[in-house]
């Protein structure tokens, strides 16, 4: 009918109108999203450029800082060396070396070839001066100088030389402290500890008695003297060696040296005692007696009449 036809036409018109609006809305949303994406991409690109620029500025600032520290360390090392302040010179050399390990080529170029050449010269002269003084301190047994110079060796990559010379010094000290052969020499009163209320004659007699006692030490006393000398040396020297020369295994080498020196002397003492008391004959006689007892009571059977 005409009425139904009009109703269908109106419905179709309404649907077509709604579809048009939906299409326009979709196109508007798509356009907006495209603009947002385009703007976001531009913003992201700009942010990346800013971040890259910041990184370049940071690298330049680090290079400048490294270059200034290198030049300052070279100047400080040269001034200390001129003033014969070898400890300060060694520390300045160590500071510059630590920077050189981590800085870039740009930083080295900023520091300049002149500064690097001055550093090499300062390092060479400082190593030679400290090495000569360390050898002199070892030869003279100068504990004060050794205490001052030993921590400087690792700063100058001289730890292996330090270990070798310190072991040489320790062996000399241990030989003296573990010496059990007291020579018969007159007592030097200048080195005798003074005691309140004692006359000079009494002090001399006491010193002579101690010297005699040392010559007549028993085996346990000799072993105790060696042990005490070893423990005392380690207690006094091992902490510094471990701190200053530990990276070159100086602490392990010192402990091994003390062990060898103590063991060698202890074995000699026990061997001499066995020889003096003829313990080998006693052992052989004891073995013979034991064999007879074994033959009589075990091999041949026990007989009450033999008791």
Secondary structure, DSSP 8 states (H G I E B T S, - for coil): -HHHHHHHHHHHHHHHHHHHHHHHHHHHHHHHHHHHHHHHHHHHHHHHHHHHHHHHHHHHHHHHHHHHHHHHHHHHHHHHHHTT-HHHHHHHHHHHHHHHTT--HHHHHHH-HHHHHHHHHHHHHHHHHHHHHHHHHHHHT-HHHHHHHHHHHHHTT-HHHHHHHHHHHHHHHHHHHT----------GGGS---TT--HHHHHHHHHHHHHHHHT--HHHHHHHHHHHHHHHHHHHHHHHHHHHGGGTHHHHHHHHHHHHHHHHHHHHHHHHHHHTTHHHHHHHHHHHHHHHHIIIIIS---GGG-
